[in-house]
Amino acid sequence: MASTPQDFTSGQVLTAVMMDKLPQGVLDFQSSTSNSSATSSTSELTLLTASALTPAQSSRRWKLKFHARGTQATVAADTFVFRFKESGATINEFHYITAAGSSVTIDGIELEHILTPTVAAHTYSVVVARATGTGTLTTLGTATAPMFLYVEDVGSA
């Protein structure tokens, strides 16, 4: 990854080329203050979806990040799959094995994925589905601790 000089000197000019390599920051942030339950079927439940985003330039790196403060499961040792999707296509997935049944696990879920998008509109979402077992998983979100999904430009590729 190309980068700008880390040791600037007095009077040095920051050029447009150098600025284009810098991170652009958070592009979209979506949150939910409601709990979301993946039913006992294997159907996917969409937790959050980011707005349609188009890179201003080519050769950018974006980071997708999903956070939930915790989960509640009805059955221990079930496997659920959290997926990052772009317009319905899976771009990364994470397996989550539930703890003791009917207990709230306040361990938090932190999922991240780095990608290099094309210069076109992109819509990202995070979904969850049960892969094995018979229980239900509730992903927790509250007013003081919402679950969230954000898309961040982290710099040039």
VMD Tcl script that builds the backbone (N, CA, C; Angstrom):
set m [mol new atoms 471]
animate dup $m
set s [atomselect $m all]
$s set {name element resname resid chain x y z} {
  {N N MET 1 A 0.856 -1.170 0.000}
  {CA C MET 1 A 0.000 0.000 0.000}
  {C C MET 1 A 0.902 1.233 0.000}
  {N N ALA 2 A 0.651 2.107 -0.914}
  {CA C ALA 2 A 1.394 3.371 -0.961}
  {C C ALA 2 A 0.900 4.256 0.170}
  {N N SER 3 A 1.783 5.066 0.682}
  {CA C SER 3 A 1.382 5.950 1.767}
  {C C SER 3 A 2.074 7.297 1.626}
  {N N THR 4 A 1.593 8.238 2.392}
  {CA C THR 4 A 2.216 9.559 2.411}
  {C C THR 4 A 3.399 9.513 3.369}
  {N N PRO 5 A 4.346 10.429 3.222}
  {CA C PRO 5 A 5.476 10.458 4.154}
  {C C PRO 5 A 4.971 10.638 5.584}
  {N N GLN 6 A 5.581 9.945 6.520}
  {CA C GLN 6 A 5.172 10.043 7.916}
  {C C GLN 6 A 5.967 11.096 8.669}
  {N N ASP 7 A 6.992 11.629 8.037}
  {CA C ASP 7 A 7.850 12.617 8.686}
  {C C ASP 7 A 7.835 13.895 7.845}
  {N N PHE 8 A 6.825 14.726 8.065}
  {CA C PHE 8 A 6.727 15.963 7.316}
  {C C PHE 8 A 7.723 16.980 7.862}
  {N N THR 9 A 8.195 17.802 6.985}
  {CA C THR 9 A 9.109 18.867 7.409}
  {C C THR 9 A 8.425 20.209 7.230}
  {N N SER 10 A 8.877 21.168 7.958}
  {CA C SER 10 A 8.308 22.506 7.889}
  {C C SER 10 A 8.406 23.039 6.464}
  {N N GLY 11 A 7.309 23.542 5.938}
  {CA C GLY 11 A 7.282 24.118 4.606}
  {C C GLY 11 A 6.983 23.120 3.502}
  {N N GLN 12 A 6.918 21.821 3.838}
  {CA C GLN 12 A 6.616 20.811 2.815}
  {C C GLN 12 A 5.170 20.965 2.360}
  {N N VAL 13 A 4.946 20.812 1.074}
  {CA C VAL 13 A 3.614 20.953 0.497}
  {C C VAL 13 A 2.945 19.577 0.443}
  {N N LEU 14 A 1.726 19.513 0.960}
  {CA C LEU 14 A 0.922 18.302 0.882}
  {C C LEU 14 A 0.174 18.351 -0.444}
  {N N THR 15 A 0.525 17.479 -1.363}
  {CA C THR 15 A -0.042 17.517 -2.712}
  {C C THR 15 A -1.369 16.752 -2.766}
  {N N ALA 16 A -2.114 16.971 -3.860}
  {CA C ALA 16 A -3.369 16.259 -4.074}
  {C C ALA 16 A -3.124 14.751 -4.159}
  {N N VAL 17 A -2.032 14.340 -4.794}
  {CA C VAL 17 A -1.708 12.917 -4.898}
  {C C VAL 17 A -1.493 12.325 -3.509}
  {N N MET 18 A -0.786 13.054 -2.662}
  {CA C MET 18 A -0.564 12.585 -1.296}
  {C C MET 18 A -1.880 12.515 -0.512}
  {N N MET 19 A -2.721 13.513 -0.680}
  {CA C MET 19 A -4.001 13.537 0.037}
  {C C MET 19 A -4.923 12.416 -0.419}
  {N N ASP 20 A -4.879 12.067 -1.710}
  {CA C ASP 20 A -5.716 10.985 -2.227}
  {C C ASP 20 A -5.390 9.643 -1.594}
  {N N LYS 21 A -4.182 9.489 -1.081}
  {CA C LYS 21 A -3.775 8.232 -0.458}
  {C C LYS 21 A -4.238 8.115 0.991}
  {N N LEU 22 A -4.664 9.220 1.580}
  {CA C LEU 22 A -5.081 9.222 2.974}
  {C C LEU 22 A -6.457 8.590 3.142}
  {N N PRO 23 A -6.744 8.022 4.309}
  {CA C PRO 23 A -8.083 7.492 4.595}
  {C C PRO 23 A -9.135 8.595 4.502}
  {N N GLN 24 A -10.317 8.226 4.013}
  {CA C GLN 24 A -11.414 9.190 3.873}
  {C C GLN 24 A -12.384 9.139 5.052}
  {N N GLY 25 A -12.226 8.140 5.931}
  {CA C GLY 25 A -13.073 8.043 7.117}
  {C C GLY 25 A -14.339 7.247 6.900}
  {N N VAL 26 A -15.274 7.370 7.840}
  {CA C VAL 26 A -16.521 6.605 7.813}
  {C C VAL 26 A -17.425 7.124 6.699}
  {N N LEU 27 A -17.864 6.204 5.839}
  {CA C LEU 27 A -18.722 6.543 4.700}
  {C C LEU 27 A -20.197 6.345 5.020}
  {N N ASP 28 A -20.495 5.349 5.860}
  {CA C ASP 28 A -21.883 5.100 6.256}
  {C C ASP 28 A -21.892 4.397 7.602}
  {N N PHE 29 A -22.901 4.700 8.411}
  {CA C PHE 29 A -23.057 4.114 9.737}
  {C C PHE 29 A -24.526 3.807 9.932}
  {N N GLN 30 A -24.844 2.548 10.206}
  {CA C GLN 30 A -26.225 2.144 10.474}
  {C C GLN 30 A -26.247 1.463 11.832}
  {N N SER 31 A -27.290 1.710 12.614}
  {CA C SER 31 A -27.376 1.089 13.935}
  {C C SER 31 A -28.803 0.655 14.224}
  {N N SER 32 A -28.932 -0.228 15.206}
  {CA C SER 32 A -30.238 -0.704 15.634}
  {C C SER 32 A -30.249 -0.809 17.145}
  {N N THR 33 A -31.306 -0.297 17.746}
  {CA C THR 33 A -31.457 -0.375 19.194}
  {C C THR 33 A -32.402 -1.507 19.578}
  {N N SER 34 A -32.738 -2.357 18.609}
  {CA C SER 34 A -33.644 -3.480 18.851}
  {C C SER 34 A -32.886 -4.796 18.808}
  {N N ASN 35 A -33.357 -5.764 19.585}
  {CA C ASN 35 A -32.821 -7.110 19.498}
  {C C ASN 35 A -33.310 -7.757 18.212}
  {N N SER 36 A -32.502 -8.616 17.595}
  {CA C SER 36 A -32.881 -9.322 16.374}
  {C C SER 36 A -32.676 -10.810 16.591}
  {N N SER 37 A -33.724 -11.597 16.382}
  {CA C SER 37 A -33.650 -13.035 16.612}
  {C C SER 37 A -33.593 -13.801 15.303}
  {N N ALA 38 A -32.579 -14.659 15.183}
  {CA C ALA 38 A -32.523 -15.597 14.062}
  {C C ALA 38 A -33.418 -16.758 14.468}
  {N N THR 39 A -34.426 -17.034 13.682}
  {CA C THR 39 A -35.387 -18.066 14.051}
  {C C THR 39 A -34.738 -19.436 14.002}
  {N N SER 40 A -35.490 -20.440 14.411}
  {CA C SER 40 A -34.950 -21.787 14.466}
  {C C SER 40 A -34.859 -22.436 13.081}
  {N N SER 41 A -35.222 -21.703 12.030}
  {CA C SER 41 A -35.004 -22.220 10.678}
  {C C SER 41 A -33.615 -21.787 10.223}
  {N N THR 42 A -33.203 -22.229 9.059}
  {CA C THR 42 A -31.880 -21.852 8.564}
  {C C THR 42 A -31.954 -20.643 7.623}
  {N N SER 43 A -33.082 -19.967 7.592}
  {CA C SER 43 A -33.230 -18.772 6.763}
  {C C SER 43 A -32.382 -17.636 7.323}
  {N N GLU 44 A -31.824 -16.831 6.425}
  {CA C GLU 44 A -31.024 -15.688 6.853}
  {C C GLU 44 A -31.912 -14.566 7.359}
  {N N LEU 45 A -31.435 -13.902 8.400}
  {CA C LEU 45 A -32.081 -12.713 8.936}
  {C C LEU 45 A -31.132 -11.555 8.732}
  {N N THR 46 A -31.575 -10.520 8.020}
  {CA C THR 46 A -30.743 -9.338 7.822}
  {C C THR 46 A -30.780 -8.499 9.083}
  {N N LEU 47 A -29.595 -8.240 9.641}
  {CA C LEU 47 A -29.497 -7.439 10.857}
  {C C LEU 47 A -29.416 -5.953 10.530}
  {N N LEU 48 A -28.526 -5.576 9.595}
  {CA C LEU 48 A -28.356 -4.177 9.209}
  {C C LEU 48 A -27.893 -4.101 7.761}
  {N N THR 49 A -28.244 -3.009 7.092}
  {CA C THR 49 A -27.813 -2.772 5.710}
  {C C THR 49 A -27.298 -1.350 5.593}
  {N N ALA 50 A -26.125 -1.220 4.975}
  {CA C ALA 50 A -25.540 0.104 4.728}
  {C C ALA 50 A -26.123 0.684 3.448}
  {N N SER 51 A -26.128 1.987 3.361}
  {CA C SER 51 A -26.623 2.680 2.170}
  {C C SER 51 A -25.772 2.353 0.957}
  {N N ALA 52 A -26.315 2.605 -0.224}
  {CA C ALA 52 A -25.540 2.433 -1.457}
  {C C ALA 52 A -24.412 3.455 -1.472}
  {N N LEU 53 A -23.194 2.972 -1.651}
  {CA C LEU 53 A -22.010 3.822 -1.604}
  {C C LEU 53 A -21.195 3.645 -2.874}
  {N N THR 54 A -20.625 4.731 -3.376}
  {CA C THR 54 A -19.771 4.698 -4.560}
  {C C THR 54 A -18.439 5.347 -4.225}
  {N N PRO 55 A -17.319 4.624 -4.428}
  {CA C PRO 55 A -16.015 5.253 -4.165}
  {C C PRO 55 A -15.804 6.465 -5.060}
  {N N ALA 56 A -15.186 7.493 -4.488}
  {CA C ALA 56 A -14.876 8.690 -5.266}
  {C C ALA 56 A -13.724 8.420 -6.231}
  {N N GLN 57 A -12.892 7.425 -5.922}
  {CA C GLN 57 A -11.722 7.109 -6.742}
  {C C GLN 57 A -11.597 5.594 -6.843}
  {N N SER 58 A -10.799 5.138 -7.783}
  {CA C SER 58 A -10.493 3.717 -7.865}
  {C C SER 58 A -9.374 3.390 -6.885}
  {N N SER 59 A -9.130 2.127 -6.695}
  {CA C SER 59 A -8.037 1.634 -5.843}
  {C C SER 59 A -8.131 2.125 -4.399}
  {N N ARG 60 A -9.311 1.984 -3.803}
  {CA C ARG 60 A -9.508 2.319 -2.389}
  {C C ARG 60 A -9.650 1.027 -1.596}
  {N N ARG 61 A -9.398 1.107 -0.309}
  {CA C ARG 61 A -9.664 -0.001 0.603}
  {C C ARG 61 A -10.748 0.442 1.566}
  {N N TRP 62 A -11.763 -0.411 1.706}
  {CA C TRP 62 A -12.839 -0.152 2.648}
  {C C TRP 62 A -12.837 -1.214 3.719}
  {N N LYS 63 A -13.239 -0.824 4.923}
  {CA C LYS 63 A -13.418 -1.774 6.016}
  {C C LYS 63 A -14.887 -1.801 6.391}
  {N N LEU 64 A -15.456 -3.010 6.435}
  {CA C LEU 64 A -16.793 -3.210 6.961}
  {C C LEU 64 A -16.635 -3.663 8.401}
  {N N LYS 65 A -17.405 -3.095 9.305}
  {CA C LYS 65 A -17.342 -3.521 10.702}
  {C C LYS 65 A -18.750 -3.666 11.244}
  {N N PHE 66 A -18.991 -4.822 11.884}
  {CA C PHE 66 A -20.256 -5.077 12.564}
  {C C PHE 66 A -19.957 -5.296 14.031}
  {N N HIS 67 A -20.779 -4.721 14.893}
  {CA C HIS 67 A -20.633 -4.892 16.337}
  {C C HIS 67 A -22.007 -5.126 16.952}
  {N N ALA 68 A -22.079 -6.101 17.863}
  {CA C ALA 68 A -23.250 -6.297 18.716}
  {C C ALA 68 A -22.742 -6.508 20.128}
  {N N ARG 69 A -23.450 -5.985 21.098}
  {CA C ARG 69 A -22.965 -6.038 22.484}
  {C C ARG 69 A -22.984 -7.436 23.059}
  {N N GLY 70 A -23.784 -8.335 22.480}
  {CA C GLY 70 A -23.856 -9.706 22.968}
  {C C GLY 70 A -24.962 -10.476 22.282}
  {N N THR 71 A -25.189 -11.685 22.780}
  {CA C THR 71 A -26.201 -12.561 22.203}
  {C C THR 71 A -26.944 -13.286 23.313}
  {N N GLN 72 A -28.082 -13.848 22.948}
  {CA C GLN 72 A -28.817 -14.739 23.843}
  {C C GLN 72 A -29.249 -15.938 23.025}
  {N N ALA 73 A -28.924 -17.138 23.513}
  {CA C ALA 73 A -29.242 -18.366 22.792}
  {C C ALA 73 A -30.228 -19.205 23.591}
  {N N THR 74 A -31.044 -19.982 22.874}
  {CA C THR 74 A -31.986 -20.872 23.554}
  {C C THR 74 A -31.411 -22.270 23.740}
  {N N VAL 75 A -30.379 -22.615 22.971}
  {CA C VAL 75 A -29.765 -23.938 23.050}
  {C C VAL 75 A -28.247 -23.768 23.000}
  {N N ALA 76 A -27.532 -24.486 23.860}
  {CA C ALA 76 A -26.077 -24.425 23.862}
  {C C ALA 76 A -25.509 -25.214 22.689}
  {N N ALA 77 A -24.367 -24.778 22.185}
  {CA C ALA 77 A -23.569 -25.461 21.162}
  {C C ALA 77 A -24.198 -25.471 19.767}
  {N N ASP 78 A -25.184 -24.619 19.519}
  {CA C ASP 78 A -25.668 -24.420 18.150}
  {C C ASP 78 A -24.633 -23.569 17.410}
  {N N THR 79 A -24.575 -23.719 16.102}
  {CA C THR 79 A -23.682 -22.900 15.289}
  {C C THR 79 A -24.508 -21.959 14.429}
  {N N PHE 80 A -24.186 -20.684 14.523}
  {CA C PHE 80 A -24.810 -19.664 13.688}
  {C C PHE 80 A -23.728 -19.050 12.808}
  {N N VAL 81 A -24.127 -18.593 11.636}
  {CA C VAL 81 A -23.186 -17.990 10.697}
  {C C VAL 81 A -23.590 -16.541 10.464}
  {N N PHE 82 A -22.656 -15.641 10.752}
  {CA C PHE 82 A -22.824 -14.228 10.433}
  {C C PHE 82 A -22.126 -14.004 9.096}
  {N N ARG 83 A -22.788 -13.315 8.165}
  {CA C ARG 83 A -22.215 -13.078 6.838}
  {C C ARG 83 A -22.260 -11.601 6.485}
  {N N PHE 84 A -21.153 -11.125 5.884}
  {CA C PHE 84 A -21.176 -9.843 5.194}
  {C C PHE 84 A -21.603 -10.153 3.775}
  {N N LYS 85 A -22.564 -9.362 3.269}
  {CA C LYS 85 A -23.050 -9.577 1.908}
  {C C LYS 85 A -23.004 -8.269 1.143}
  {N N GLU 86 A -22.791 -8.405 -0.153}
  {CA C GLU 86 A -22.905 -7.271 -1.056}
  {C C GLU 86 A -23.962 -7.614 -2.080}
  {N N SER 87 A -25.058 -6.877 -2.050}
  {CA C SER 87 A -26.182 -7.103 -2.970}
  {C C SER 87 A -26.567 -8.579 -3.041}
  {N N GLY 88 A -26.625 -9.235 -1.898}
  {CA C GLY 88 A -27.070 -10.622 -1.836}
  {C C GLY 88 A -25.971 -11.668 -1.937}
  {N N ALA 89 A -24.788 -11.299 -2.371}
  {CA C ALA 89 A -23.685 -12.256 -2.511}
  {C C ALA 89 A -22.813 -12.224 -1.247}
  {N N THR 90 A -22.488 -13.390 -0.713}
  {CA C THR 90 A -21.637 -13.476 0.476}
  {C C THR 90 A -20.207 -13.088 0.125}
  {N N ILE 91 A -19.640 -12.159 0.905}
  {CA C ILE 91 A -18.239 -11.780 0.685}
  {C C ILE 91 A -17.339 -12.232 1.840}
  {N N ASN 92 A -17.924 -12.584 2.987}
  {CA C ASN 92 A -17.158 -13.163 4.086}
  {C C ASN 92 A -18.156 -13.698 5.108}
  {N N GLU 93 A -17.749 -14.735 5.859}
  {CA C GLU 93 A -18.633 -15.261 6.887}
  {C C GLU 93 A -17.842 -15.678 8.117}
  {N N PHE 94 A -18.548 -15.681 9.252}
  {CA C PHE 94 A -17.955 -15.952 10.545}
  {C C PHE 94 A -18.877 -16.916 11.290}
  {N N HIS 95 A -18.316 -17.963 11.861}
  {CA C HIS 95 A -19.108 -18.956 12.592}
  {C C HIS 95 A -19.112 -18.620 14.074}
  {N N TYR 96 A -20.276 -18.755 14.693}
  {CA C TYR 96 A -20.468 -18.405 16.095}
  {C C TYR 96 A -21.151 -19.583 16.782}
  {N N ILE 97 A -20.514 -20.129 17.804}
  {CA C ILE 97 A -21.078 -21.255 18.561}
  {C C ILE 97 A -21.650 -20.707 19.856}
  {N N THR 98 A -22.911 -21.031 20.118}
  {CA C THR 98 A -23.600 -20.464 21.274}
  {C C THR 98 A -23.099 -21.061 22.582}
  {N N ALA 99 A -23.191 -20.257 23.625}
  {CA C ALA 99 A -22.830 -20.690 24.974}
  {C C ALA 99 A -24.046 -21.346 25.611}
  {N N ALA 100 A -24.072 -21.383 26.907}
  {CA C ALA 100 A -25.153 -22.040 27.639}
  {C C ALA 100 A -26.517 -21.541 27.192}
  {N N GLY 101 A -27.452 -22.458 26.999}
  {CA C GLY 101 A -28.797 -22.124 26.550}
  {C C GLY 101 A -29.499 -21.167 27.491}
  {N N SER 102 A -30.312 -20.301 26.935}
  {CA C SER 102 A -31.138 -19.328 27.650}
  {C C SER 102 A -30.342 -18.308 28.448}
  {N N SER 103 A -29.042 -18.220 28.216}
  {CA C SER 103 A -28.264 -17.227 28.947}
  {C C SER 103 A -27.871 -16.097 28.010}
  {N N VAL 104 A -27.668 -14.942 28.588}
  {CA C VAL 104 A -27.192 -13.807 27.813}
  {C C VAL 104 A -25.672 -13.808 27.866}
  {N N THR 105 A -25.055 -13.788 26.708}
  {CA C THR 105 A -23.604 -13.736 26.643}
  {C C THR 105 A -23.218 -12.316 26.280}
  {N N ILE 106 A -22.645 -11.611 27.212}
  {CA C ILE 106 A -22.239 -10.232 26.962}
  {C C ILE 106 A -20.746 -10.240 26.624}
  {N N ASP 107 A -20.412 -10.951 25.570}
  {CA C ASP 107 A -19.025 -10.994 25.143}
  {C C ASP 107 A -18.823 -10.123 23.918}
  {N N GLY 108 A -19.878 -9.681 23.349}
  {CA C GLY 108 A -19.806 -8.839 22.164}
  {C C GLY 108 A -19.377 -9.606 20.932}
  {N N ILE 109 A -19.838 -9.146 19.804}
  {CA C ILE 109 A -19.449 -9.711 18.525}
  {C C ILE 109 A -18.816 -8.583 17.725}
  {N N GLU 110 A -17.608 -8.799 17.263}
  {CA C GLU 110 A -16.882 -7.820 16.448}
  {C C GLU 110 A -16.455 -8.523 15.168}
  {N N LEU 111 A -17.014 -8.137 14.052}
  {CA C LEU 111 A -16.674 -8.721 12.768}
  {C C LEU 111 A -16.156 -7.627 11.851}
  {N N GLU 112 A -15.063 -7.899 11.151}
  {CA C GLU 112 A -14.494 -6.920 10.225}
  {C C GLU 112 A -14.087 -7.609 8.931}
  {N N HIS 113 A -14.138 -6.851 7.858}
  {CA C HIS 113 A -13.716 -7.352 6.547}
  {C C HIS 113 A -13.151 -6.181 5.748}
  {N N ILE 114 A -11.981 -6.383 5.136}
  {CA C ILE 114 A -11.354 -5.364 4.285}
  {C C ILE 114 A -11.558 -5.765 2.835}
  {N N LEU 115 A -11.937 -4.807 1.998}
  {CA C LEU 115 A -12.155 -5.094 0.578}
  {C C LEU 115 A -11.727 -3.910 -0.267}
  {N N THR 116 A -11.588 -4.148 -1.560}
  {CA C THR 116 A -11.244 -3.093 -2.517}
  {C C THR 116 A -12.390 -3.011 -3.517}
  {N N PRO 117 A -13.309 -2.058 -3.337}
  {CA C PRO 117 A -14.481 -1.973 -4.202}
  {C C PRO 117 A -14.159 -1.352 -5.565}
  {N N THR 118 A -14.992 -1.671 -6.529}
  {CA C THR 118 A -14.908 -1.018 -7.828}
  {C C THR 118 A -15.592 0.340 -7.734}
  {N N VAL 119 A -15.365 1.205 -8.722}
  {CA C VAL 119 A -16.032 2.507 -8.743}
  {C C VAL 119 A -17.439 2.288 -9.309}
  {N N ALA 120 A -18.332 1.883 -8.423}
  {CA C ALA 120 A -19.737 1.617 -8.730}
  {C C ALA 120 A -20.482 1.658 -7.398}
  {N N ALA 121 A -21.802 1.639 -7.449}
  {CA C ALA 121 A -22.594 1.650 -6.221}
  {C C ALA 121 A -22.496 0.294 -5.525}
  {N N HIS 122 A -22.300 0.315 -4.206}
  {CA C HIS 122 A -22.190 -0.901 -3.410}
  {C C HIS 122 A -23.125 -0.799 -2.208}
  {N N THR 123 A -23.874 -1.867 -1.939}
  {CA C THR 123 A -24.738 -1.947 -0.776}
  {C C THR 123 A -24.325 -3.171 0.025}
  {N N TYR 124 A -23.967 -2.967 1.289}
  {CA C TYR 124 A -23.482 -4.042 2.141}
  {C C TYR 124 A -24.477 -4.302 3.266}
  {N N SER 125 A -24.552 -5.570 3.678}
  {CA C SER 125 A -25.403 -5.925 4.803}
  {C C SER 125 A -24.727 -7.007 5.627}
  {N N VAL 126 A -25.220 -7.177 6.843}
  {CA C VAL 126 A -24.785 -8.280 7.696}
  {C C VAL 126 A -26.032 -9.088 8.029}
  {N N VAL 127 A -25.906 -10.405 7.842}
  {CA C VAL 127 A -27.024 -11.318 8.082}
  {C C VAL 127 A -26.558 -12.413 9.036}
  {N N VAL 128 A -27.516 -13.121 9.626}
  {CA C VAL 128 A -27.206 -14.265 10.490}
  {C C VAL 128 A -28.191 -15.380 10.156}
  {N N ALA 129 A -27.702 -16.618 10.215}
  {CA C ALA 129 A -28.547 -17.793 10.000}
  {C C ALA 129 A -28.016 -18.937 10.845}
  {N N ARG 130 A -28.906 -19.837 11.250}
  {CA C ARG 130 A -28.462 -21.007 11.996}
  {C C ARG 130 A -27.888 -22.029 11.021}
  {N N ALA 131 A -26.717 -22.562 11.330}
  {CA C ALA 131 A -26.075 -23.575 10.486}
  {C C ALA 131 A -26.323 -24.981 11.036}
  {N N THR 132 A -26.196 -25.145 12.350}
  {CA C THR 132 A -26.467 -26.433 12.988}
  {C C THR 132 A -27.200 -26.203 14.293}
  {N N GLY 133 A -27.967 -27.208 14.715}
  {CA C GLY 133 A -28.674 -27.135 15.980}
  {C C GLY 133 A -30.152 -26.886 15.801}
  {N N THR 134 A -30.818 -26.555 16.903}
  {CA C THR 134 A -32.268 -26.406 16.889}
  {C C THR 134 A -32.740 -25.105 17.530}
  {N N GLY 135 A -31.829 -24.300 18.044}
  {CA C GLY 135 A -32.228 -23.132 18.820}
  {C C GLY 135 A -32.342 -21.848 18.041}
  {N N THR 136 A -32.567 -20.799 18.802}
  {CA C THR 136 A -32.691 -19.439 18.293}
  {C C THR 136 A -31.596 -18.585 18.912}
  {N N LEU 137 A -31.027 -17.695 18.122}
  {CA C LEU 137 A -30.009 -16.758 18.612}
  {C C LEU 137 A -30.576 -15.351 18.503}
  {N N THR 138 A -30.511 -14.609 19.576}
  {CA C THR 138 A -30.920 -13.213 19.572}
  {C C THR 138 A -29.663 -12.356 19.652}
  {N N THR 139 A -29.484 -11.485 18.682}
  {CA C THR 139 A -28.379 -10.535 18.668}
  {C C THR 139 A -28.891 -9.277 19.352}
  {N N LEU 140 A -28.169 -8.814 20.366}
  {CA C LEU 140 A -28.686 -7.781 21.256}
  {C C LEU 140 A -28.311 -6.363 20.829}
  {N N GLY 141 A -29.295 -5.499 20.903}
  {CA C GLY 141 A -29.093 -4.079 20.661}
  {C C GLY 141 A -30.036 -3.294 21.551}
  {N N THR 142 A -29.536 -2.267 22.192}
  {CA C THR 142 A -30.361 -1.435 23.064}
  {C C THR 142 A -30.078 0.037 22.769}
  {N N ALA 143 A -30.849 0.902 23.375}
  {CA C ALA 143 A -30.655 2.339 23.172}
  {C C ALA 143 A -29.277 2.785 23.644}
  {N N THR 144 A -28.773 2.192 24.714}
  {CA C THR 144 A -27.467 2.598 25.233}
  {C C THR 144 A -26.318 1.765 24.659}
  {N N ALA 145 A -26.645 0.655 24.010}
  {CA C ALA 145 A -25.611 -0.204 23.415}
  {C C ALA 145 A -26.144 -0.804 22.110}
  {N N PRO 146 A -26.291 0.033 21.074}
  {CA C PRO 146 A -26.863 -0.463 19.823}
  {C C PRO 146 A -25.894 -1.388 19.073}
  {N N MET 147 A -26.468 -2.275 18.243}
  {CA C MET 147 A -25.602 -2.990 17.304}
  {C C MET 147 A -25.396 -2.042 16.135}
  {N N PHE 148 A -24.256 -2.163 15.444}
  {CA C PHE 148 A -24.022 -1.252 14.330}
  {C C PHE 148 A -23.203 -1.905 13.234}
  {N N LEU 149 A -23.334 -1.334 12.045}
  {CA C LEU 149 A -22.566 -1.702 10.865}
  {C C LEU 149 A -22.061 -0.398 10.278}
  {N N TYR 150 A -20.750 -0.333 10.025}
  {CA C TYR 150 A -20.260 0.837 9.337}
  {C C TYR 150 A -19.295 0.454 8.231}
  {N N VAL 151 A -19.197 1.375 7.258}
  {CA C VAL 151 A -18.284 1.239 6.130}
  {C C VAL 151 A -17.305 2.395 6.232}
  {N N GLU 152 A -16.018 2.067 6.225}
  {CA C GLU 152 A -14.984 3.080 6.400}
  {C C GLU 152 A -13.960 2.980 5.270}
  {N N ASP 153 A -13.605 4.108 4.705}
  {CA C ASP 153 A -12.507 4.173 3.737}
  {C C ASP 153 A -11.222 4.255 4.548}
  {N N VAL 154 A -10.346 3.239 4.404}
  {CA C VAL 154 A -9.130 3.190 5.218}
  {C C VAL 154 A -7.877 3.552 4.424}
  {N N GLY 155 A -8.042 4.014 3.188}
  {CA C GLY 155 A -6.887 4.487 2.413}
  {C C GLY 155 A -6.788 3.849 1.050}
  {N N SER 156 A -5.726 4.174 0.360}
  {CA C SER 156 A -5.551 3.641 -0.993}
  {C C SER 156 A -5.073 2.206 -0.948}
  {N N ALA 157 A -5.425 1.482 -1.983}
  {CA C ALA 157 A -5.053 0.052 -2.067}
  {C C ALA 157 A -3.616 -0.101 -2.500}
}
mol reanalyze $m
mol bondsrecalc $m
mol representation Tube
mol addrep $m
